[in-house]
């Protein structure tokens, strides 16, 4: 297998989002979870997306995992790469986007990378280097209160500049609108000024196609799944992949179903509220989980009692005020302790559910999705049909395959959980 494109995603829902974009563009795409084993056998593919749980990991761990993924992808013939980050650029002043991008670009011998997290279909656009969520600046959106990566600066030039030792510049929208040659000229100018990362404006899909085409000869792109819209055509233009209309895999239908929601985003909280009106639902008591007061055993018993009656929901989603109160009550390391306890709980619940016969899992939140996939020991996923923009159904391999929908906390319509399950009902 010789890959036309190698991708490294910093969380699991971002990986499926990206794999969905590539699959819909006609590239046979496989998602691999964690740094692949050297002897891992995969079906024939044009692109592989390596899903890492590195977005909020310690910087050194994130860098090492990403370099391990890069080495595996290069060993399978890939020479064009995308480092996939969140469309809201989730990170802290310490990283991990900057340090990982630095390490990847150094390893590839590159001198400049385009950076663009825009995803217009989900309301993420970049203008004058500032990231917008709908009509709001990122810093005015609900992302400013993210419990792990609060985003309080909308200027991506400043955000990335605090994470890298290299110069960060702007590729303005006016040049993107003039087309590929104008972008090439601007890249050359930025390169001569010593710029290593060019934050590229994009307000619609046409801009993203222009940027992808202009970056055809660059070894590394950094961005959201939107920038990947033009990558299948790049691969075909280079003769690295054949023309196809689509490449979606079949996904199992029917069987008991469970929804697990760990994201505290505004979108996921609305989805939890909508689903809980018509289905059995239980909220995890995060404080009791941290304290070890039998909450996990109680939640497991509840789950096993209800999951055979129909799709049910277990969630930890909470408002920013409730999250802050919990973190303050736990102590100085409250954020890390709460996150670890919740992720461990969701992993345990997923294993218990699958052992009890659950065949369909909908998981909301990148960290939660990573915990569930790792707890179930899932090494790879085939990419099925899209449910909502950026969220496909996926399928495991083997004699008893599972169907999984791994949803970024910010993605999906209010009725997403019900819509996802309806798409995989038997018959």
FENNORPE-V662362 format. One record per residue. N is the residue number from 0. SS is DSSP state (alpha for helix, beta for strand, coil for the rest). Layout:
n=N ss=SS
n=N ss=SS
//
This chain:
n=0 ss=coil
n=1 ss=coil
n=2 ss=coil
n=3 ss=coil
n=4 ss=beta
n=5 ss=beta
n=6 ss=beta
n=7 ss=beta
n=8 ss=beta
n=9 ss=coil
n=10 ss=coil
n=11 ss=alpha
n=12 ss=alpha
n=13 ss=alpha
n=14 ss=alpha
n=15 ss=alpha
n=16 ss=alpha
n=17 ss=alpha
n=18 ss=alpha
n=19 ss=alpha
n=20 ss=alpha
n=21 ss=alpha
n=22 ss=alpha
n=23 ss=alpha
n=24 ss=coil
n=25 ss=coil
n=26 ss=coil
n=27 ss=coil
n=28 ss=beta
n=29 ss=beta
n=30 ss=beta
n=31 ss=beta
n=32 ss=beta
n=33 ss=coil
n=34 ss=coil
n=35 ss=coil
n=36 ss=coil
n=37 ss=coil
n=38 ss=coil
n=39 ss=coil
n=40 ss=coil
n=41 ss=coil
n=42 ss=coil
n=43 ss=coil
n=44 ss=coil
n=45 ss=coil
n=46 ss=beta
n=47 ss=beta
n=48 ss=beta
n=49 ss=beta
n=50 ss=beta
n=51 ss=coil
n=52 ss=coil
n=53 ss=coil
n=54 ss=coil
n=55 ss=coil
n=56 ss=coil
n=57 ss=coil
n=58 ss=alpha
n=59 ss=alpha
n=60 ss=alpha
n=61 ss=alpha
n=62 ss=alpha
n=63 ss=alpha
n=64 ss=alpha
n=65 ss=alpha
n=66 ss=alpha
n=67 ss=alpha
n=68 ss=alpha
n=69 ss=alpha
n=70 ss=alpha
n=71 ss=alpha
n=72 ss=alpha
n=73 ss=alpha
n=74 ss=alpha
n=75 ss=coil
n=76 ss=coil
n=77 ss=coil
n=78 ss=coil
n=79 ss=coil
n=80 ss=beta
n=81 ss=beta
n=82 ss=beta
n=83 ss=beta
n=84 ss=coil
n=85 ss=coil
n=86 ss=coil
n=87 ss=coil
n=88 ss=coil
n=89 ss=coil
n=90 ss=coil
n=91 ss=beta
n=92 ss=coil
n=93 ss=coil
n=94 ss=beta
n=95 ss=coil
n=96 ss=alpha
n=97 ss=alpha
n=98 ss=alpha
n=99 ss=alpha
n=100 ss=alpha
n=101 ss=alpha
n=102 ss=alpha
n=103 ss=alpha
n=104 ss=alpha
n=105 ss=alpha
n=106 ss=alpha
n=107 ss=alpha
n=108 ss=coil
n=109 ss=coil
n=110 ss=coil
n=111 ss=coil
n=112 ss=beta
n=113 ss=beta
n=114 ss=beta
n=115 ss=beta
n=116 ss=coil
n=117 ss=coil
n=118 ss=beta
n=119 ss=alpha
n=120 ss=alpha
n=121 ss=alpha
n=122 ss=coil
n=123 ss=beta
n=124 ss=beta
n=125 ss=beta
n=126 ss=beta
n=127 ss=coil
n=128 ss=coil
n=129 ss=beta
n=130 ss=beta
n=131 ss=beta
n=132 ss=beta
n=133 ss=coil
n=134 ss=coil
n=135 ss=beta
n=136 ss=beta
n=137 ss=alpha
n=138 ss=alpha
n=139 ss=alpha
n=140 ss=coil
n=141 ss=alpha
n=142 ss=alpha
n=143 ss=alpha
n=144 ss=alpha
n=145 ss=coil
n=146 ss=coil
n=147 ss=coil
n=148 ss=coil
n=149 ss=coil
n=150 ss=coil
n=151 ss=coil
n=152 ss=coil
n=153 ss=coil
n=154 ss=beta
n=155 ss=alpha
n=156 ss=alpha
n=157 ss=alpha
n=158 ss=alpha
n=159 ss=alpha
n=160 ss=alpha
n=161 ss=coil
n=162 ss=coil
n=163 ss=coil
n=164 ss=coil
n=165 ss=coil
n=166 ss=beta
n=167 ss=beta
n=168 ss=beta
n=169 ss=beta
n=170 ss=beta
n=171 ss=coil
n=172 ss=alpha
n=173 ss=alpha
n=174 ss=alpha
n=175 ss=alpha
n=176 ss=alpha
n=177 ss=alpha
n=178 ss=coil
n=179 ss=alpha
n=180 ss=alpha
n=181 ss=alpha
n=182 ss=alpha
n=183 ss=alpha
n=184 ss=alpha
n=185 ss=alpha
n=186 ss=alpha
n=187 ss=alpha
n=188 ss=alpha
n=189 ss=alpha
n=190 ss=alpha
n=191 ss=alpha
n=192 ss=coil
n=193 ss=coil
n=194 ss=beta
n=195 ss=beta
n=196 ss=beta
n=197 ss=beta
n=198 ss=beta
n=199 ss=beta
n=200 ss=coil
n=201 ss=beta
n=202 ss=coil
n=203 ss=coil
n=204 ss=alpha
n=205 ss=alpha
n=206 ss=alpha
n=207 ss=alpha
n=208 ss=alpha
n=209 ss=alpha
n=210 ss=alpha
n=211 ss=alpha
n=212 ss=alpha
n=213 ss=alpha
n=214 ss=coil
n=215 ss=coil
n=216 ss=coil
n=217 ss=coil
n=218 ss=coil
n=219 ss=beta
n=220 ss=beta
n=221 ss=beta
n=222 ss=beta
n=223 ss=coil
n=224 ss=alpha
n=225 ss=alpha
n=226 ss=alpha
n=227 ss=alpha
n=228 ss=alpha
n=229 ss=alpha
n=230 ss=alpha
n=231 ss=alpha
n=232 ss=alpha
n=233 ss=alpha
n=234 ss=alpha
n=235 ss=alpha
n=236 ss=alpha
n=237 ss=coil
n=238 ss=coil
n=239 ss=coil
n=240 ss=coil
n=241 ss=coil
n=242 ss=coil
n=243 ss=coil
n=244 ss=coil
n=245 ss=coil
n=246 ss=coil
n=247 ss=coil
n=248 ss=coil
n=249 ss=coil
n=250 ss=coil
n=251 ss=coil
n=252 ss=coil
n=253 ss=coil
n=254 ss=coil
n=255 ss=coil
n=256 ss=beta
n=257 ss=beta
n=258 ss=beta
n=259 ss=beta
n=260 ss=beta
n=261 ss=coil
n=262 ss=coil
n=263 ss=coil
n=264 ss=coil
n=265 ss=alpha
n=266 ss=alpha
n=267 ss=alpha
n=268 ss=alpha
n=269 ss=alpha
n=270 ss=alpha
n=271 ss=alpha
n=272 ss=alpha
n=273 ss=alpha
n=274 ss=alpha
n=275 ss=alpha
n=276 ss=coil
n=277 ss=coil
n=278 ss=coil
n=279 ss=coil
n=280 ss=beta
n=281 ss=beta
n=282 ss=beta
n=283 ss=coil
n=284 ss=coil
n=285 ss=alpha
n=286 ss=alpha
n=287 ss=alpha
n=288 ss=alpha
n=289 ss=alpha
n=290 ss=alpha
n=291 ss=coil
n=292 ss=coil
n=293 ss=coil
n=294 ss=alpha
n=295 ss=alpha
n=296 ss=alpha
n=297 ss=alpha
n=298 ss=alpha
n=299 ss=alpha
n=300 ss=alpha
n=301 ss=alpha
n=302 ss=alpha
n=303 ss=alpha
n=304 ss=alpha
n=305 ss=alpha
n=306 ss=coil
n=307 ss=coil
n=308 ss=coil
n=309 ss=coil
n=310 ss=coil
n=311 ss=beta
n=312 ss=beta
n=313 ss=beta
n=314 ss=beta
n=315 ss=coil
n=316 ss=coil
n=317 ss=coil
n=318 ss=coil
n=319 ss=alpha
n=320 ss=alpha
n=321 ss=alpha
n=322 ss=alpha
n=323 ss=alpha
n=324 ss=alpha
n=325 ss=alpha
n=326 ss=alpha
n=327 ss=alpha
n=328 ss=alpha
n=329 ss=alpha
n=330 ss=coil
n=331 ss=coil
n=332 ss=coil
n=333 ss=alpha
n=334 ss=alpha
n=335 ss=alpha
n=336 ss=alpha
n=337 ss=alpha
n=338 ss=alpha
n=339 ss=alpha
n=340 ss=alpha
n=341 ss=alpha
n=342 ss=alpha
n=343 ss=alpha
n=344 ss=alpha
n=345 ss=alpha
n=346 ss=alpha
n=347 ss=alpha
n=348 ss=alpha
n=349 ss=alpha
n=350 ss=alpha
n=351 ss=alpha
n=352 ss=alpha
n=353 ss=alpha
n=354 ss=alpha
n=355 ss=coil
n=356 ss=coil
n=357 ss=coil
n=358 ss=coil
n=359 ss=beta
n=360 ss=beta
n=361 ss=beta
n=362 ss=beta
n=363 ss=beta
n=364 ss=coil
n=365 ss=alpha
n=366 ss=alpha
n=367 ss=alpha
n=368 ss=alpha
n=369 ss=alpha
n=370 ss=alpha
n=371 ss=alpha
n=372 ss=alpha
n=373 ss=alpha
n=374 ss=alpha
n=375 ss=alpha
n=376 ss=coil
n=377 ss=coil
n=378 ss=coil
n=379 ss=beta
n=380 ss=beta
n=381 ss=beta
n=382 ss=beta
n=383 ss=beta
n=384 ss=beta
n=385 ss=beta
n=386 ss=beta
n=387 ss=beta
n=388 ss=coil
n=389 ss=coil
n=390 ss=beta
n=391 ss=beta
n=392 ss=beta
n=393 ss=beta
n=394 ss=beta
n=395 ss=coil
n=396 ss=coil
n=397 ss=coil
n=398 ss=coil
n=399 ss=coil
n=400 ss=coil
n=401 ss=coil
n=402 ss=beta
n=403 ss=beta
n=404 ss=beta
n=405 ss=beta
n=406 ss=beta
n=407 ss=coil
n=408 ss=coil
n=409 ss=coil
n=410 ss=coil
n=411 ss=coil
n=412 ss=coil
n=413 ss=coil
n=414 ss=coil
n=415 ss=alpha
n=416 ss=alpha
n=417 ss=alpha
n=418 ss=alpha
n=419 ss=alpha
n=420 ss=alpha
n=421 ss=alpha
n=422 ss=alpha
n=423 ss=coil
n=424 ss=coil
n=425 ss=coil
n=426 ss=coil
//
